[in-house]
Amino acid sequence: MFRLFLILFTLFALPLAAQVPPFWASEWPDTDFSKTSVDFADIISGGPPRDGIPALSSVQVVPVSDVTFSEREPVLTVEIAGQIPRAYPIRYLTWHEIANDEIGGVPLAVTFCPLCNSGIVFDRRVGGQVLEFGVSGKLRNSDMIMFDRQSDSWWQQFTGEGIVGKMTGVRLEKVVSWMESLGEFRARNPQGEVMAEPTGYARAYGANPYAGYDTSTRPFLYRGENPPFGINPLARVVVVGKRAWPLERLRKNGELQEAGLRIVWRAGMATALGTRRIADGRDIGSIRVYDARTGADIPHEVAFAFAFHAFAPDGEWMLGD
């Protein structure tokens, strides 16, 4: 009875805009709901509960020479200077969404939100502390909300920003990564490493539980505005900061040099969100983004247009002439 009274007192003591549903406070007793940068009304359940989608607390790797699944399948690649390049297959990340890993002493959160098609890698270090991330089961703008197990704060995957709890307002540092086919990774890194198939989980790795999603008419569980200029909300865009280039424009041109960047499209990678079997997906190609002056890789992601518009409503659409 006292615990219920304490929860209710806490809720009604908060400003109206920040009131949290009672079942959240019960499910997340260690989350500081008095600190938030978003409207709680914009956060909804994606279906699974906390940890219902099991994030990986560690990763095993195998030599790329041992990998036998289709060369067309997408992987999320991380190449840190002086370290063996590593690829994280989307066939595994689709089912786990977060892999906590470390390369060369750099602790990483390798994340993939299928509903936004956003694959982003973050440095897990915050204020001298290494965080471990899990999947909350909550969504905002159809994007995964992560949580850290140290403070139970909630984080927006698309932006890497803490949005609820002690870490509100903190931003994770992005680590350069890109999505490409296994074949591209193998050709460039014949001695590279690939995240091994997770063990202990009954998952249909290699299958796509969101079959047909990237050709559907509306994003799943999305209540926000559609992108401007008649852009299909589920069209893929190359996101660099607050600019977005339609993937189809890159596909037609092969390469663009704009805004100080060189963006290159290459055929050969299957969509992970099309057919039931990922290896059978249509070819959407892969993207690399470079500094046009130095040639250095630039952090970016290839995401659905609705997600870019939702999180950068004043962003610039690079549509060309």
C-alpha positions in Angstrom: 0.0 0.0 0.0 2.8 2.4 0.9 4.6 1.7 -2.4 1.4 2.4 -4.4 0.9 5.7 -2.4 4.5 6.7 -3.2 4.1 6.0 -6.9 0.8 8.0 -7.0 2.3 10.9 -5.0 5.3 11.0 -7.4 3.0 11.1 -10.4 0.7 13.8 -9.2 3.7 15.9 -8.0 5.0 16.1 -11.6 3.8 18.8 -14.0 0.9 17.7 -16.1 2.9 17.4 -19.3 5.4 15.1 -17.6 3.0 12.7 -15.9 4.0 9.1 -16.4 1.5 6.2 -16.7 1.4 4.3 -13.4 2.4 1.0 -15.1 5.6 2.6 -16.4 6.6 3.6 -12.8 5.8 0.0 -11.7 7.8 -1.6 -14.6 10.7 0.9 -14.3 11.0 1.6 -10.6 14.7 2.8 -11.0 14.0 5.3 -13.8 13.9 9.0 -12.8 10.7 10.1 -14.6 11.0 13.6 -13.2 13.7 14.2 -15.8 12.7 14.1 -19.5 13.1 16.1 -22.7 10.0 14.7 -24.5 6.3 14.4 -24.0 5.4 11.1 -22.5 2.3 11.0 -24.8 4.6 10.5 -27.7 6.0 7.2 -26.3 4.1 4.0 -27.0 4.6 0.3 -26.5 6.0 -1.6 -29.5 4.4 -4.8 -28.1 7.3 -6.6 -26.4 8.0 -5.7 -22.8 11.4 -4.6 -21.4 14.0 -7.0 -22.7 11.3 -8.8 -24.7 13.7 -8.2 -27.6 16.9 -9.5 -26.0 19.9 -7.3 -26.6 23.2 -9.0 -26.7 25.5 -8.3 -23.7 28.6 -9.6 -25.6 29.5 -10.7 -29.1 31.5 -13.7 -30.4 33.3 -13.4 -33.8 34.4 -15.7 -36.5 36.7 -15.2 -39.5 34.9 -13.9 -42.5 36.3 -16.9 -44.4 34.0 -19.1 -42.2 30.8 -17.3 -43.1 28.5 -19.1 -45.5 25.3 -17.1 -45.7 24.5 -15.2 -48.9 27.0 -12.6 -50.1 24.0 -10.3 -50.8 22.9 -10.0 -47.2 23.5 -6.7 -45.4 26.0 -6.2 -42.6 26.8 -3.2 -40.5 30.6 -2.6 -40.7 32.9 -1.0 -38.2 36.6 -0.3 -39.1 38.7 1.2 -36.3 42.3 2.1 -37.2 44.7 -0.5 -36.1 42.0 -3.1 -35.4 40.6 -6.0 -37.4 37.5 -4.8 -39.3 34.3 -6.3 -38.0 30.9 -6.8 -39.6 27.6 -7.3 -37.8 25.0 -9.2 -39.8 21.6 -7.6 -40.0 20.2 -11.2 -40.0 21.1 -11.2 -36.3 20.5 -7.6 -35.4 17.0 -7.7 -36.7 16.1 -10.1 -33.9 18.3 -8.5 -31.1 18.4 -4.8 -32.2 21.4 -4.1 -29.9 24.7 -5.8 -29.6 27.1 -4.6 -26.8 30.6 -5.1 -28.0 34.2 -3.8 -27.8 36.8 -3.3 -30.5 40.3 -2.3 -29.5 39.3 -1.0 -26.1 36.3 1.0 -27.6 33.0 -0.2 -26.1 30.3 -0.1 -28.7 26.6 -0.3 -28.9 25.8 -1.7 -32.3 22.1 -0.9 -33.0 19.5 -1.6 -35.7 15.9 -0.4 -35.6 14.0 -2.3 -38.3 11.0 0.0 -38.2 13.2 3.0 -39.2 15.8 1.0 -41.1 18.4 2.8 -39.0 21.7 1.0 -38.2 23.8 3.2 -35.9 26.9 2.4 -33.8 27.6 4.4 -30.6 30.5 4.6 -28.2 29.1 3.4 -24.8 31.3 5.6 -22.7 29.6 8.4 -20.8 31.3 10.5 -18.2 34.0 7.9 -17.5 31.4 5.1 -17.2 30.8 2.3 -19.7 27.1 1.7 -20.2 25.3 -1.5 -21.3 22.2 -1.0 -23.4 19.0 -3.0 -23.7 15.7 -2.8 -25.6 13.0 -1.1 -23.6 10.0 -2.2 -25.8 9.0 1.4 -26.2 8.8 3.5 -29.4 8.8 7.1 -30.2 8.2 8.1 -33.8 8.3 4.4 -34.5 12.0 4.4 -33.4 13.4 2.1 -30.8 13.9 3.5 -27.3 17.0 1.9 -25.7 17.8 1.9 -22.0 21.1 1.7 -20.1 21.3 -0.9 -17.3 23.4 1.4 -15.1 20.8 4.2 -14.6 17.6 2.8 -16.3 17.6 6.0 -18.4 15.9 5.9 -21.8 17.7 6.7 -25.0 16.4 7.5 -28.5 18.2 5.2 -31.0 17.9 7.5 -34.0 19.6 10.5 -32.3 21.6 8.8 -29.5 20.1 11.2 -27.0 19.0 10.4 -23.5 15.3 11.4 -23.3 14.1 10.1 -19.9 15.9 9.7 -16.6 19.2 10.7 -15.2 20.9 10.7 -18.6 18.3 13.1 -20.1 20.1 15.5 -22.5 23.3 13.4 -22.8 24.3 12.4 -26.3 26.2 9.3 -27.2 29.1 9.7 -29.6 28.5 8.0 -33.0 31.2 5.7 -34.3 31.7 5.6 -38.1 29.9 2.7 -39.6 28.1 1.8 -42.8 25.8 -0.9 -44.1 27.1 -3.0 -47.0 26.8 -6.5 -48.4 28.7 -9.3 -46.9 30.4 -9.7 -50.3 31.7 -6.1 -50.2 33.0 -6.6 -46.7 34.7 -9.9 -47.5 36.4 -8.5 -50.7 37.8 -5.5 -48.9 38.7 -7.4 -45.7 39.6 -11.0 -46.5 41.0 -11.3 -42.9 38.1 -9.5 -41.3 35.8 -10.7 -38.5 32.1 -11.2 -38.5 29.8 -11.4 -35.5 28.9 -15.1 -35.0 25.4 -16.4 -34.8 24.1 -15.9 -31.2 23.5 -19.0 -29.2 20.8 -19.8 -26.7 18.0 -18.0 -28.6 15.1 -19.6 -30.6 15.3 -17.1 -33.5 14.9 -17.7 -37.3 18.1 -16.0 -38.2 18.2 -15.1 -41.9 14.4 -14.6 -42.0 12.8 -11.2 -42.0 9.9 -10.9 -39.5 8.9 -7.6 -41.2 8.3 -9.1 -44.7 7.0 -6.5 -47.2 7.5 -3.6 -44.7 9.6 -1.4 -46.9 7.0 -1.5 -49.7 4.0 -0.9 -47.4 2.0 2.3 -47.5 2.6 3.5 -43.9 5.2 3.1 -41.2 4.3 0.8 -38.4 3.1 2.5 -35.2 3.9 5.9 -36.5 1.6 8.8 -35.7 3.6 11.8 -37.0 3.6 13.8 -40.1 4.7 12.5 -43.5 7.8 14.0 -45.2 7.3 17.0 -47.4 7.5 17.2 -51.2 5.4 14.1 -51.6 8.3 11.9 -50.5 7.2 8.3 -49.7 7.6 8.0 -45.9 9.2 4.5 -46.4 11.6 5.7 -49.1 15.3 5.3 -48.0 17.4 8.4 -47.5 21.0 8.9 -46.7 21.2 11.0 -43.5 24.2 13.1 -42.6 23.5 15.4 -39.8 20.4 17.4 -40.7 20.6 16.7 -44.4 19.0 13.8 -46.3 19.7 12.6 -49.8 17.1 10.2 -51.4 18.7 6.9 -52.0 17.0 6.7 -55.4 18.8 9.8 -56.5 22.1 8.2 -55.5 21.1 5.0 -57.3 20.5 7.0 -60.5 23.7 9.0 -60.3 26.1 6.5 -58.7 28.0 9.3 -57.0 27.3 12.8 -55.9 29.5 15.5 -54.5 27.6 18.1 -52.5 27.8 19.9 -49.2 31.5 19.0 -48.9 30.7 15.3 -49.2 31.3 12.5 -51.7 28.5 10.0 -51.5 28.9 6.7 -53.5 26.2 4.1 -54.3 27.1 0.6 -55.2 24.9 -2.3 -56.3 24.8 -5.7 -54.7 23.2 -5.4 -51.2 19.7 -6.9 -50.6 17.1 -5.1 -48.5 16.6 -6.7 -45.1 13.0 -5.6 -44.9 11.5 -7.0 -48.2 11.1 -10.7 -48.7 10.6 -13.2 -45.9 14.1 -14.6 -46.6 16.6 -11.7 -46.5 18.9 -13.3 -49.1 16.0 -13.1 -51.6 15.4 -9.3 -51.1 15.7 -6.9 -54.0 18.9 -5.1 -54.6 18.9 -1.7 -53.0 22.6 -1.1 -53.1 24.9 0.2 -50.4 26.2 3.7 -49.5 29.6 5.1 -48.4 30.0 8.8 -47.4 33.4 10.5 -47.5 34.7 14.0 -46.8 35.2 15.3 -50.3 38.4 17.0 -49.3 40.2 14.5 -47.1 38.5 11.2 -48.2 37.7 10.3 -44.6 34.6 8.3 -43.8 31.7 10.4 -42.5 29.1 9.1 -39.9 25.8 8.6 -41.7 22.9 6.2 -41.8 20.5 5.1 -44.5 17.0 5.3 -42.9 13.4 5.7 -43.9 12.3 9.2 -44.8 9.6 9.5 -42.2 12.2 9.0 -39.4 14.5 11.7 -40.7 11.5 14.1 -40.9 10.3 13.1 -37.4 13.6 13.8 -35.7 14.8 16.6 -38.0 11.6 18.5 -39.0 13.6 21.5 -40.1 16.2 19.3 -41.9 17.3 20.0 -45.5 16.2 17.6 -48.3 18.9 17.3 -50.9 16.6 16.6 -53.9 18.8 18.1 -56.6 17.5 20.0 -59.6 
